[in-house]
Amino acid sequence: MVPAMGVDGVRRTVNSGISSAQAVWNLRSALNVAALNCLDPQYAPILEGYKSLLKNQSKPLAAANKALDKEFKERFGSKMYIRERETYQTQVYNFFALPPVVPSFCNAAMAISIELGTLPTGQLDGYAYIGLSKAERPYREFFDSYEQYRADLNAWEARYGGGSVAIAAPLTAQAVSQ
């Protein structure tokens, strides 16, 4: 499903309207997806960059995780917050693993990994929204392109008529002999 466009012209994705702690965590999640999905040799630096992020930014990541537990607990209560947080995080992972976008996402993740490699400790919070926007750019482009395709198809069908095209299967020697 293509995320809806907001009145501000920005798509409403799992990364919309989130706290700075959630932006940090979603950026970490995006790079985790990249490390698992961008496996061609030219993308090897993504895995190393992800490992480096976990090591060099462990304190800001731990703080973001703790803040998210608090945010979800306040929003959903102490009995439901873990389930709600896990459900949301699954949506984040699924968003970044959308198959037709992964190749473009790998390129974006590569650039983000390089930037994160030069990021001083303690600057992750300030970079999270920027990095997350860069990670999301290939998805926004895909959704825009897909919506344009649908609009073009609707216009074509309105002009030339819609409907499905039937394709006959080729005859085989067995079908002819029966």
C-alpha positions in Angstrom: 0.0 0.0 0.0 1.3 3.4 -1.0 1.5 5.7 2.1 -0.9 8.6 1.8 0.4 12.1 1.0 -0.1 14.6 3.9 -1.4 18.1 3.4 2.2 19.3 3.5 3.1 17.2 0.5 5.1 14.6 2.5 4.0 11.0 2.6 2.9 9.6 5.9 5.1 6.6 6.5 6.2 4.8 9.7 8.8 7.5 10.0 6.4 10.4 10.1 5.7 12.4 13.3 8.2 10.4 15.4 10.2 11.5 18.4 14.0 12.0 18.2 14.5 8.7 20.1 12.3 6.9 17.5 14.3 8.5 14.7 17.5 7.2 16.2 16.0 3.7 16.5 14.4 3.7 13.1 17.7 4.8 11.5 19.4 1.9 13.3 16.6 -0.4 12.1 17.1 0.8 8.5 20.8 0.1 8.6 20.1 -3.3 10.2 17.8 -4.1 7.2 20.5 -2.9 4.8 23.1 -5.1 6.5 20.9 -8.1 6.0 19.7 -7.3 2.5 22.5 -5.5 0.7 24.8 -8.5 0.2 26.5 -7.8 -3.1 30.3 -7.3 -2.6 30.2 -3.5 -3.3 27.9 -3.2 -0.3 30.2 -4.8 2.2 30.9 -1.5 3.9 27.3 -1.4 5.1 27.7 -4.3 7.4 31.0 -2.8 8.8 29.3 0.5 9.2 26.4 -1.0 11.0 28.7 -2.9 13.4 30.6 0.4 13.9 27.4 2.2 14.7 26.5 -0.3 17.3 29.9 -0.1 18.9 30.7 3.6 18.6 27.2 4.9 19.3 26.2 2.4 22.0 25.4 5.0 24.6 23.0 7.1 22.4 21.4 3.9 21.1 20.9 2.6 24.7 19.4 6.0 25.7 17.1 5.9 22.6 16.0 2.4 23.5 15.2 3.4 27.1 13.4 6.5 26.0 11.3 4.5 23.6 10.3 2.0 26.3 9.2 5.0 28.4 7.3 6.6 25.4 5.5 3.4 24.6 4.7 2.6 28.2 3.2 6.1 28.7 1.2 5.7 25.5 0.0 2.1 25.8 0.4 1.2 29.5 2.7 -1.2 31.2 0.8 -4.3 30.0 0.6 -3.5 26.3 3.6 -1.4 25.5 6.0 -4.2 24.6 3.5 -5.7 22.1 2.8 -2.3 20.6 6.4 -1.4 20.3 7.3 -4.7 18.6 4.3 -4.4 16.2 5.5 -0.9 15.3 9.1 -2.0 14.8 8.0 -4.9 12.6 6.3 -2.2 10.4 9.6 -0.3 10.3 11.6 -3.3 9.3 9.0 -4.3 6.6 9.0 -0.8 5.3 12.7 -0.8 4.7 12.6 -4.3 3.2 10.2 -3.5 0.4 11.7 -5.7 -2.4 11.4 -3.4 -5.4 13.2 -0.6 -3.5 16.0 -2.5 -1.9 18.5 -2.0 -4.7 18.1 1.8 -4.5 18.0 1.6 -0.7 21.3 -0.2 -0.6 22.9 2.8 -2.4 21.4 5.2 0.2 22.5 3.0 3.1 26.0 3.0 1.7 26.1 6.8 1.8 24.6 6.8 5.3 27.1 4.3 6.5 30.0 6.4 5.3 28.5 9.5 7.0 27.9 7.7 10.3 31.5 6.5 10.2 32.7 10.1 10.5 30.0 11.1 13.0 31.4 12.1 16.4 30.1 10.2 19.5 27.2 12.1 20.9 26.0 13.5 17.5 23.7 10.6 16.6 20.5 12.4 17.9 21.2 15.4 15.7 21.9 13.2 12.6 19.1 10.8 13.0 16.4 12.8 11.2 18.8 13.6 8.4 20.0 10.0 8.0 16.4 8.7 8.2 15.3 11.1 5.5 18.1 9.9 3.3 17.2 6.2 4.0 13.6 6.9 3.1 14.3 8.9 -0.1 14.3 5.8 -2.4 10.9 4.7 -1.0 9.4 8.2 -1.5 10.7 8.1 -5.1 9.3 4.6 -5.6 5.9 5.6 -4.2 5.8 8.7 -6.3 6.8 6.7 -9.4 4.2 4.0 -8.7 1.4 6.6 -8.2 2.4 8.3 -11.5 2.2 4.9 -13.2 -1.3 4.3 -11.8 -2.4 7.8 -12.9 -0.9 7.2 -16.4 -2.6 3.8 -16.6 -6.0 5.2 -15.6 -5.6 8.0 -18.2 -4.7 5.4 -20.9 -7.7 3.2 -19.9 -10.0 6.2 -19.9 -8.8 7.1 -23.4 -8.5 3.7 -25.0 -10.6 1.5 -22.9 -9.7 -0.8 -20.1 -10.1 -4.4 -19.6 -7.9 -7.4 -19.5 -6.1 -9.0 -22.4 -6.5 -12.7 -22.9 -3.5 -14.6 -24.0 -4.0 -18.0 -25.5 -1.6 -20.7 -24.5 0.4 -22.1 -27.4 -0.7 -25.5 -28.6 1.5 -28.4 -27.7 2.0 -31.6 -29.6 0.1 -33.5 -26.9 -2.9 -31.1 -27.1 -3.0 -31.4 -30.9 -3.0 -35.2 -30.8 -5.9 -35.5 -28.4 
